[in-house]
Amino acid sequence: MVDDDLRARGIQDAGVLAAMAKVPRSRFVTARYKDRAYADSALPIEENQTISQPYIVALMTESARLSKTDRVLEIGTGSGYQAAVLAEVVQEVYSIEIIKKLADQAAKRLEYLGYRNVKIKHGDGYRGWKKHAPFDAILITAAAPKIPKPLIDQLKIGGRMVMPLGSGRFSQELITLTKTKSGVIKEFVTGVVFVPMTGEVRE
């Protein structure tokens, strides 16, 4: 997977590649899809959600330009796979999941796998997690129709947000936002398809 689907497609960050090689994706997929755990495709999980394809997980992680000492917020825990990858790369990971069943399952899964530097919270990620802000980076793993301002507010100056932006069901833009003293710099990464972000962002 790492050689054929990540390195061969341009993922270069050594820390990201090492994390993707170490985290057992088979522990994050349902029993029905165990035989496809390392295929480069998104897979269904419970509650009509998905686990992102490995390439997109690696691309989002690399696009965040992370350092070992970073504190990262993830919006949309899902299975916990992206959080585990982040936990291999940075010092602290905080992840919010709006579906309680998924939040509880992910927390148990990550604890079982020994990830002590990840904290999971059940709730709407639109407002972020002020208690632990500011963050060096924020990853949103569901498509939002707009950029959540409360999350921009919780980024450090120089901090990066990586998110799929757009309200189209089958087409969104993966973008990177860098916070500066004078505003936010937006960069296009690639076209993507994510499940929609729900909650206050839709109001």
N, C-alpha and C positions, 0 to 999 in steps of 0.2 A: 504493500500500500504506500509506504513512505517513498520508495524509489520510483514506482510507476505512476502514482497519482498525485504526488506532492512535489518532489524534487524535479521530476520530469516536466511538470507544468509551471515551474518557475518559483516555487517556494524555496527561499534561500536561508532564512533565519535559522541558525544552528539550534538555538534554544527551542524554537517552535518545532523543528523536525525531531529533536530529541523527545519532546513532550508527546508528540503524535506517535512516536515509536513505543513509548512507555505505557501510555494510558490504554487499558484493555477495552476497546470499544464493544467487545462481545458482552461485557458486564452491563452495558447501558441499553441494549436492545432487548426486545421481547423474545420469548422462546421461539416464536414462529419465524423470526428472522435471524436466528443465530448463525445460520449458514451463509448469510449475506453481511455479517457484521463488518467485514473489512472491504466490502465493495464500495466504490466511490459513488455512492448514491444516498439520498435522504431515505429514511425508513419510517414507517408509521410507529408511533408509540401510543400509549393510552390517552384517552380523553381527546381524540381526534387531533393530536399534535404530532410532531415529527422530530427525529434526531437528524440534524443537518449532515450533509455529505462531508466526508473527511476533508476534501479540498477546501470547501467553504469555511469550515472550522479553522483550518490552518491559515487560510487567506485573511480571515477576520482577525485572528490573533496576530499575524505578522503585520497587518495594516495598522494595528494599534501602537506599533513601535514601542514595545514594552521593555522595561528594565527589571532586574531581579528584585529591587527594593520597592517596586510599585504597589499601590493599593488600587484594585480594580473592582468596579461595580458591573455586574451582569444583570440585564433585565430579560427575564424569560429563562428560568432554570431548566425547564423541560426534564429530560432524563438525568441531567447533571454532567453530561459528557463535556460540554464546552467549559464548564466550571472546573472540571478535573484537569483539562488541558491548561487552563489559565493557572491553576494551582501549581503546576510543574514549572511555570515560567516566572511567576511573580511571588511576592511575599504574602499578600493578603487578597482574598477574593470574597466579595459580598454579592450574593445572588438573590434576586426576588422573583417569585413565581406566583402568578395570580390564581392558579388552580391548586387548591390545598392538597389534593391527593398526590399530585406530581411533586409538590414541594416536600411533603413528608417522605415520599419514596426516595427522592433524590438525596435528601439529608441522610437517610439511613444507608443508602448505597455508598455515598461518599465517606461516611464514618467507617463503614465496614472496610473500605479500600484504604483507609488510613490517612485520608486528607484532613488534617487538623487545621489547615489555614484557610478553610472555606466556611463561611457562615451563610445559611439559607434562611430566608424569611418568606412567609406567605403574605401576599399583598399585591396591590397594584403598583407596578414599577414606575408609573408616570411621574410620581413625586420623588422618586429616588429613595435614598436612605441617609437623611441629613445627619444622623448621629455619627456616621463614619466618614462624612465628607470633610474636605474635598478629596476627589479621586484623581489619580494620574491618568486613568482611562476608564471609559464606559463602553460596554458592548451591549447592543440591543439585538436580541436574536429572534425578533418577530417584526414584520413589516408595519411601520407606522405611517399614517397619512401626513404627518407633520413632524417637525423636529421638536421634541419636548423641551420647552424652555427651562423647567425646573431641573432637568438633568444637565443642561449647559451650565446653569448656575452652580452646580455641584462639582464641576470640573475645575482643576487647578489651571492657572495661566500656563499655557504650554501643554495642557492636557488634550487627549484625543478621544473622540467618540466615533465608533464604527457602528453603522446601522443600515438596514435596508429601508429605503424611503420610497413611499408610493402607495396609492390605494388600489392599484390594479391587482386583480387576483392572480394573474399569471405572469406579471412582469413588474419588477421594482428595480431601483438603483441601489447598489451597495455603495455607500459613501463614507468618507472619513472627514470629520470636522475637527479642526485644531483651534483651540481657544487662545486668543491673543489679547493683549491689553486694549486693542482697538476694535475687536470684534471676532468673528469666527471665519476661518478659511475652510471652504468646502472643496473636497476633491472627489471626483468620480473614480470608483474602483472597477466595477463590472456590473452587468445585469444579473439579477438573481430572482428566485421565486421562494418566498417565505410565507409561512402561515401569518395571518394578520395579528397585530398587537391589539389586545382588547382592553377595556376599562376606560379611564378618563380621557385618554388620548383621542377617543372617538367622539367626544362631546363637542 
